[in-house]
Each structure stands twice: as C-alpha cells, then as structure tokens.
Amino acid sequence: MNLSAALQEELVQHREVFENELFSILSYWAKYAPNKETGGFHGAVDLKNTAVPDVPVTCVLITRILYTFSTAAKAYPERGYEEMAHKAYHFLEKNFRDDEYDGYFMEVTPAGEPSNTIKHTYSQGFVLYALAAYYMMTGDELILNRIIEFFKLLLAKTKDQGGPGYWEAFNKDWTIHSDNRMADDN
C-alpha cells in the first residue's frame, strides 16, 4: 500500500503523541508503584500520589507491571524499562510464588508476606502472560523452562476433567476453593 507523504507525516505525528503518552504513563508507574521502604511495590496510591498504607499487593498488579515493563523494554531498549521489569519479576517470584505447592498467591501484604493464598486461574493466567513477556525481553532459557512447567501444572490442576472448561479458584494445596469470586463486587 502506498501512502501519500501527507498521510505518512500525519501517522508519524500520531505515533509521537502516542509514544509521549506511553512514556508519561510508564514514568508515572516507575515513580509511584515501587515501595522504597520494603523494596517491593505499593498496593495502591491515592489521588495525591501518596501510597495508601496497608493495602495488599495483588498478583494481577505485579504481573501487569512485569508484562508492561518487559514489553516496553523490548520495544524501547534505550529507555531503561528493563530495571522495573527485573524488579517486578523478582518480587513476583520471591513473594507470590508458592514454594510448597507451586503456583502464585492472590495477594501479599505491603511487606511481601502472603495474605491471601487462594490461587485464581485468572491470576495464574496473568503470570503466564507476564513471564512470556519477560522471557521475550531476557531470552533467558530458565524463564522459558519455568513457563513450560508452569503451563503443564496449570493444565493438570485447573482443567475440569469432567467438562470443557477450567476451575477458577483453589486453596493453597490446589484443592478447589468453594468461593470463586475474585472481588466483593462480583
């Protein structure tokens, strides 16, 4: 497809606007998400960009940070986004990963201690997305092996063997959890 010079210029201008917005959003998260006191991340900040104390940190939040900064680091390697991706990866593995039964907990305290050990298939899926993006950024074969093994675990634990779908919520030991709601407003 041949684009006119005017249309090409307009697309370049739109790209610049969108990239500037993207860089602004990523800068915001890099500034306000990390918890400098604990070395982890804040569960929430208020409208004045002040950390809200005692708010749990969720697996979905950390995996979104990991996915986003890994993807941004690959697209814009000169901007230093890999530092935030590495930080999110290490926080995820250290604080959310269940060393006893595998999988990832739903929430941790601001200090990084498990506070909700339910394992939702939804959040486990976010872990897969995030690890895949992190692997694409790093090329680390250990991460790829982790993804493969974790995927096999999820198929073994979450697949409804009597039906076409997957179970949603599990206790720490992968027994089915009776309440599959992720939030109180479901």
Disulfide bonds with the S-S distance in Angstrom:
none
